[in-house]
Amino acid sequence: MSRDETTLRTAAPEEITGPVPLTPVQRWFFSRVVDGAGASHFNLSLLLETPRLAAAPLAAALALLPRHHDALRLRFRRRPEGWEQWTEGLAAAPPGLLALDLKALPEERMAGAVAAVTAEVQASLDLTRGPVQRAVLFDLGARRSGRLLWAVHHLVLDGVSWRVLLQDLAVAYGGLARGLPVTLPPKTTSFQRWAQLLGAHTASPELAAELPFWRDLPWGAVAPLPRDLPSGANRQSSERSVTRELDREETRALLSEIPQVYPTTTKEILLTAVARAFAAWTASPVLLVDVEMHGRVDLFTGVDLSRTVGWINNFTPVVLDLGPAADPGSAHQSVQEQLRRVPASGRVSLDLLGDLLPPLPAPEVGFNYIGNLDTAEAESGGLRLAPEGSGPQRSPHLLRLHLIELEGAVKDGRLILSCLYSENAHRQSTAERLLAGVVQALRELIAHCQQRGR
């Protein structure tokens, strides 16, 4: 079969189009956009180190994905009554792959050329007219691996979606490059259907049963974060970051040894360290933190979100109260118990129950454990994260979602921790001390568990 005759076989051939209710996390995003400025530039992106890929089958593979994943055809517009979204039909032309041949450039200029293009592409998405995703293939010559930039607006995907798309891209490219039919894994519940079910969830008794949990949290004990500087605009243009990491042996202990002593998750371990570090900084045992959750929970019968592309994860506000817990073990137990009491629907229920609750403080701290990037790369058909950055993912005009954001990921066997802050509110030295406190708390927890495991 020729490449032109290659077909996409799907388990759900129906065309999904039309209005889509905004989900709670999408409303949360738009509530933080000031006058719509920069709303189209809030992306997730990857700059991938690739083997030498052929541009034609890669472009065809990228064009197939919006047919299989309806969220890649979402569009948004602002009305006087608020933002709305809809799904375009299959006839909406996907953006073509931009293939750039840079191999004639001197090697010392290649990095600058890639950075200039990535910055331009990151700022080129359009929520209303499209595209909401773009890709660029860089040919850097026969002696160097190529680069693939893939930028997608966050409103249409999340971290789990990336893994689905990378796997599907590898399958589609592999078939197209050999002139074979492309058979992607079966589709799961559409993003449109998920959004509709969330809207109907408002009147459910299950949702009403979660009200006491949110009402009874110790909101009154939450205090504003200390600031080094007078309050300035907390915009993306003011964001800076510092990074620390654990070595491979410490990371192995964190991922493998601690769970043998305490049945726990990496996220629970990290949040224990975060809570202890903030308590040392603020002199308060209570921390309000927006914890990024994957959101793919079993709220509805017959719904499968395992391969659904869309922004399904969410930041769920969690009030962590260490109380008198002083040693690492008791602090971990306390944090773990509090996290496991949070309703599975997380921000979904808090958003839908908002009218029944008093005004609540907005979390100034965000936390996201991205996961093991080594595992993700192993599942992506030979595509690896490139050492260079993928360019500015967010408009400098946007307000930042939190005052301080902490991120963690495992790369090359090491846990890498980042603290993102606004230079209009905090000095670099403060962020460095805070992150050093998180690392120290992790090492104390590792030592505690190793001693108990002997």
C-alpha positions in Angstrom: 0.0 0.0 0.0 1.4 3.4 -0.9 1.8 6.2 1.7 -1.1 8.1 0.1 -3.4 5.2 0.5 -2.5 4.6 4.1 -5.6 4.6 6.3 -6.2 5.2 10.0 -8.2 2.4 11.6 -10.0 3.4 14.8 -12.3 1.7 17.2 -14.6 4.8 17.3 -15.0 6.2 13.8 -17.8 8.7 14.7 -16.9 12.3 14.3 -17.1 14.2 17.6 -18.0 17.9 17.1 -20.0 20.7 18.7 -20.2 22.5 22.1 -18.2 21.2 25.0 -18.9 22.4 28.6 -15.8 24.0 30.3 -14.5 21.7 32.9 -13.6 22.9 36.4 -9.9 23.1 35.7 -10.5 25.0 32.5 -12.7 27.5 34.4 -10.0 27.7 37.0 -7.5 28.6 34.3 -9.7 31.3 32.7 -10.4 32.8 36.1 -6.7 33.7 36.3 -6.5 35.2 32.8 -6.6 39.0 33.0 -8.6 40.4 30.1 -7.7 37.5 28.0 -4.1 38.8 27.6 -1.8 35.9 26.7 -4.5 33.2 27.0 -3.4 31.6 23.8 0.2 31.2 25.1 -0.1 28.7 28.0 1.5 25.5 26.6 2.9 22.2 27.4 5.8 21.4 25.1 8.6 19.0 24.4 11.8 19.3 22.6 12.8 15.8 21.7 16.1 14.4 20.6 15.2 12.1 17.7 16.8 9.7 15.3 16.8 11.0 11.7 13.0 11.2 10.9 11.5 11.6 7.5 9.4 14.8 7.3 6.6 13.5 5.0 5.5 10.5 7.2 6.0 12.5 10.4 3.7 15.2 9.0 1.1 12.6 8.0 1.4 11.0 11.5 0.8 14.3 13.2 -2.2 15.0 11.0 -3.8 11.7 12.0 -3.8 12.5 15.7 -6.6 15.1 15.8 -8.8 12.6 14.0 -8.3 10.1 16.8 -8.2 12.6 19.7 -11.0 15.1 19.6 -9.5 17.4 22.2 -6.8 18.4 19.6 -9.6 20.0 17.7 -10.9 22.2 20.5 -11.4 25.9 20.0 -12.2 28.7 22.6 -13.7 32.2 22.4 -14.6 34.8 24.9 -18.2 36.0 25.1 -19.7 38.7 27.4 -20.9 36.0 29.7 -17.6 34.2 29.8 -15.4 31.7 27.8 -16.8 28.8 25.8 -15.3 25.9 23.9 -16.3 23.7 21.0 -14.9 20.9 18.9 -14.2 21.5 15.3 -15.0 18.9 12.6 -12.5 16.7 10.9 -12.4 19.0 8.0 -10.5 21.6 10.1 -7.1 21.4 8.5 -4.4 20.5 11.0 -1.3 22.6 10.9 1.5 21.3 8.7 4.8 20.2 10.1 7.5 22.8 9.8 10.7 21.1 8.7 13.9 23.2 9.0 17.2 22.3 7.5 19.9 23.8 9.7 22.8 21.5 8.8 24.5 24.3 6.8 24.8 26.5 9.9 28.0 26.6 11.9 27.6 24.4 14.9 28.0 27.3 17.3 25.0 28.9 15.8 22.6 25.9 15.8 21.5 26.2 19.5 20.6 29.9 19.0 18.7 29.2 15.8 16.7 26.4 17.5 16.0 28.6 20.5 14.7 31.5 18.2 12.3 29.2 16.4 11.0 27.5 19.5 10.2 30.9 21.1 8.4 32.0 18.0 6.4 28.8 17.7 5.5 28.8 21.4 3.8 32.2 21.0 2.0 31.3 17.8 -0.9 29.2 19.0 -4.5 30.6 18.7 -7.3 29.4 20.9 -10.1 30.7 18.6 -8.8 30.2 15.1 -6.3 27.5 15.7 -3.9 25.9 15.7 -3.8 24.7 19.3 -0.7 22.6 18.5 2.4 23.0 16.3 5.5 20.9 15.6 8.9 21.7 14.1 11.4 19.1 12.9 15.0 20.4 12.9 17.6 18.7 10.7 21.0 19.4 12.4 23.1 17.2 10.0 24.2 13.6 9.6 26.5 13.7 12.6 24.0 15.0 15.1 20.6 13.7 16.2 17.6 15.7 15.1 15.2 17.7 17.2 11.4 17.7 17.3 9.6 20.6 19.0 6.0 19.8 19.8 4.0 22.6 21.5 0.3 22.1 22.5 -1.9 24.4 24.5 -2.4 23.2 28.0 -6.2 23.6 27.7 -6.3 20.5 25.4 -3.9 18.1 27.1 -2.1 17.2 30.3 0.9 15.1 31.3 -0.9 11.8 30.9 -2.1 12.9 27.5 1.5 13.5 26.5 2.3 9.8 27.0 -0.7 8.8 24.9 0.2 11.1 22.1 3.9 10.1 22.1 3.0 6.5 21.9 0.4 7.1 19.1 2.9 9.2 17.2 5.5 6.5 17.3 2.9 3.9 16.1 1.6 6.2 13.3 5.1 7.2 12.1 6.3 3.6 12.1 3.5 2.5 9.9 3.5 5.4 7.6 7.3 5.3 7.1 6.9 1.7 5.9 3.8 2.4 3.8 1.5 0.3 6.1 -2.0 0.9 7.4 -2.0 2.6 10.8 -3.9 1.0 13.6 -3.8 3.1 16.8 -5.0 1.6 20.1 -8.8 1.9 20.6 -10.2 5.3 21.7 -11.5 5.7 25.2 -14.2 8.1 26.4 -14.1 11.4 24.5 -13.1 14.6 26.2 -16.5 16.0 25.2 -18.4 13.2 27.0 -16.2 13.6 30.1 -17.0 17.3 30.2 -20.7 16.7 29.8 -20.7 14.1 32.7 -18.9 16.6 35.0 -21.5 19.2 34.3 -24.3 16.7 35.2 -22.4 15.7 38.3 -23.5 18.9 40.1 -26.8 17.5 41.3 -25.5 14.1 42.3 -25.7 12.8 45.9 -22.1 11.6 45.7 -21.0 15.2 45.3 -23.2 16.4 48.1 -21.6 13.9 50.4 -18.2 15.6 49.9 -19.4 18.9 51.3 -18.5 18.3 54.9 -14.9 17.5 54.1 -14.3 20.8 52.4 -16.3 22.8 54.9 -14.5 21.3 58.0 -10.9 21.9 56.8 -8.9 24.3 59.1 -9.1 27.2 56.6 -8.8 29.7 59.4 -5.3 28.5 60.2 -4.0 29.3 56.7 -1.8 32.4 56.7 -0.3 34.3 53.7 3.2 33.4 52.8 6.0 35.6 54.0 7.4 37.9 51.3 10.8 39.5 50.9 9.6 42.3 48.8 6.4 44.5 48.6 3.7 43.0 46.6 4.4 43.3 42.9 2.7 41.9 39.8 3.1 38.1 39.9 3.3 37.7 36.2 5.2 35.1 34.1 7.8 37.7 33.2 8.9 37.8 36.8 9.3 34.1 37.2 12.6 32.7 38.1 13.7 29.2 39.3 16.3 27.3 41.3 17.0 23.6 41.1 18.4 20.9 43.4 18.7 17.1 42.9 19.2 13.9 44.8 21.9 11.5 43.6 21.0 8.1 42.1 21.5 6.3 45.4 19.2 8.7 47.3 16.7 8.6 44.5 16.7 4.8 44.5 16.1 4.8 48.3 13.3 7.3 48.0 11.5 5.3 45.2 12.2 1.8 46.5 13.2 1.7 50.2 10.8 4.1 51.8 7.7 2.2 50.3 9.0 -1.0 51.8 8.8 0.6 55.3 5.6 2.7 54.7 3.0 1.7 52.0 3.2 5.1 50.3 3.6 7.0 47.1 6.3 9.2 45.8 3.9 12.1 45.9 3.1 11.5 49.6 6.8 11.4 50.4 7.6 14.6 48.6 4.7 16.5 50.1 5.9 15.4 53.6 9.2 17.0 52.9 7.5 20.1 51.4 5.3 20.5 54.4 8.2 20.3 56.8 10.3 22.7 54.8 7.5 25.3 54.7 6.8 24.8 58.4 10.5 25.7 59.1 10.2 28.8 56.9 6.8 30.1 58.0 6.9 28.9 61.6 3.4 27.5 61.0 2.5 23.8 60.9 -0.3 24.5 58.4 0.3 24.7 54.7 -2.3 25.3 52.0 -1.0 23.8 48.7 -2.5 23.2 45.3 -1.5 19.6 44.5 -1.6 18.5 40.9 -3.7 15.3 40.7 -4.1 13.2 37.6 -7.9 13.5 37.7 -8.5 10.2 35.9 -10.7 8.8 38.7 -13.7 6.5 38.5 -16.5 9.0 39.0 -18.9 7.5 36.4 -19.9 4.0 35.4 -18.8 3.0 31.9 -16.2 5.8 31.6 -12.6 5.0 30.6 -10.1 7.9 30.6 -6.9 5.8 30.3 -6.2 7.0 26.8 -8.3 10.2 26.7 -6.4 13.3 25.6 -7.4 16.5 27.3 -6.7 18.6 30.4 -8.1 16.2 32.9 -5.6 16.6 35.7 -6.2 19.4 38.1 -4.7 21.3 41.0 -6.6 20.3 44.2 -6.2 22.5 47.3 -5.0 20.5 50.2 -4.6 21.8 53.8 -1.7 20.0 55.4 -1.5 20.3 59.2 1.6 18.8 60.7 0.4 19.6 64.2 2.8 18.2 66.8 4.4 15.8 64.4 8.1 16.6 64.8 10.0 13.6 63.6 10.1 12.4 59.9 8.0 9.3 60.5 5.1 10.9 62.3 5.1 13.8 59.8 4.9 11.4 56.9 2.1 9.4 58.6 0.1 12.6 59.3 0.5 13.9 55.7 -0.3 10.6 54.2 -3.5 10.3 56.2 -4.6 13.9 55.3 -3.9 13.3 51.6 -5.9 10.1 51.5 -8.9 11.8 53.0 -9.2 14.2 50.0 -12.2 13.2 47.9 -11.2 11.4 44.7 -12.9 14.1 42.6 -10.6 16.7 44.1 -11.0 20.2 42.5 -14.0 18.9 40.6 -16.1 18.7 43.7 -14.6 21.8 45.2 -15.5 23.8 42.1 -19.0 22.4 41.8 -19.7 22.9 45.5 -18.3 26.4 45.6 -21.7 28.2 46.0 -22.3 26.1 49.2 -19.0 27.1 50.9 -17.8 30.4 52.3 -15.1 32.3 50.4 -11.9 30.2 50.7 -8.3 31.4 50.6 -6.5 30.9 47.3 -3.5 28.6 47.5 -0.2 30.5 47.1 1.8 27.3 46.7 1.6 24.8 43.9 3.1 21.3 43.8 3.5 18.9 40.9 5.3 15.6 40.8 5.7 15.0 37.1 6.8 11.4 37.5 9.6 9.2 36.1 10.7 10.7 32.8 13.0 7.8 32.2 10.0 5.5 32.0 8.1 7.8 29.7 11.0 8.0 27.3 11.2 4.2 27.2 7.6 4.1 26.1 7.9 6.8 23.4 9.5 4.9 20.5 13.0 6.1 20.9 12.2 9.8 21.4 14.2 11.3 24.2 14.0 14.8 25.9 16.7 17.0 24.4 19.1 18.8 26.7 18.1 22.2 25.4 14.9 23.9 26.6 11.7 23.9 24.6 11.3 27.7 24.8 9.0 29.9 26.9 5.8 27.9 27.4 3.7 30.8 28.9 3.1 34.4 27.9 5.0 36.9 30.0 1.8 38.8 30.3 -0.1 36.0 32.1 -0.5 36.0 35.9 1.3 33.1 37.5 -1.0 30.5 39.0 0.8 30.5 42.4 3.3 32.6 44.3 5.7 29.6 44.7 5.5 26.4 42.7 7.5 23.2 43.4 8.1 20.6 40.8 9.7 17.2 40.9 10.7 14.6 38.3 13.0 11.6 38.0 15.5 12.0 35.1 18.5 9.8 34.4 17.9 8.1 37.8 18.0 11.3 39.8 15.2 13.2 41.5 15.3 16.8 40.2 13.4 19.4 42.3 12.7 22.9 41.1 11.3 25.9 42.9 9.7 28.5 40.7 9.1 32.0 42.3 8.5 35.6 41.4 11.4 37.9 41.7 8.8 40.6 42.5 8.0 38.8 45.8 11.0 36.7 46.8 14.7 36.8 46.5 16.7 33.9 45.0 18.3 33.2 48.4 14.8 32.5 49.9 13.9 30.1 47.1 17.3 28.3 47.5 16.9 28.0 51.3 13.3 26.7 50.9 14.4 24.1 48.3 17.4 23.1 50.5 14.9 22.5 53.3 12.9 20.2 51.1 16.0 18.2 50.2 17.1 18.0 53.8 13.7 16.8 54.9 13.8 14.1 52.2 17.2 12.9 53.4 16.0 12.8 56.9 13.0 10.7 55.8 15.3 8.4 53.9 17.6 7.9 56.9 14.6 7.3 59.2 13.2 4.6 56.9 16.6 3.0 56.4 17.1 2.8 60.2 13.6 1.3 60.7 14.2 -1.2 57.9 17.3 -2.7 59.5 
